[in-house]
Amino acid sequence: MRRIRKTIGILRDNSGETIVEVLVAFTLLSIIMVTFSQGIAFATRTEARANENRKNADLAMLDFQTRLASGQRDDSYAQITGVFNDRIKVESITVNVDGQPYTYAFYEMIK
């Protein structure tokens, strides 16, 4: 019987959470939600930018292949130095897509 009275006394003294505790918990939850939403927004913007860069790189590669197939060459056709300097030439072609330069190197074996 004594334990029941003691338990009832403890439960009677527990008056619940104060308004300050609720406000602190709500503030912490709000800060966490803002941080999470900013992370989601950053990831979304980064993914869109990556898709745009990939699309531009694909267009630049297509332009490079078209120029190479049609025989259009830049003035950057130079001899490579090193062990294979008598057998390999390298050409770099720079293609601009939406103001972004993409440089491709083309290696050709000399017969």
C-alpha positions, 0 to 999 in steps of 0.5 A: 500500500505504501508503494501505491501512495508513493507512486500516486504522489510522484504522478501528482507532482508531475504537472507536464511540460512547460510552455518554455520546453515546448517552445524550445522543442519547436524552435529546434525542430524548425531549425532542423527542418530549415537545414533539411530543406536547404539541403534538398534545394542545394541538391536539386540545383546541383542536379539541374546544373549537372544535367545542363553540363552533361547536355552541353558536353554531349553537344560539344562532342557531337560538334567535334565529331562532325568537324572531324568527319568533315575534315575541318582542322584547327591550326593546333595540329602539332607533333607529339614529343617523346618515344613515339614522336615520329609516329603520332600527331595530336590535334586539339579542338576547342568547341564552345557551347553556351559560352563554355569551352570544351577541349578535345584531343585527337591523336593520329598515327602517321603512316 
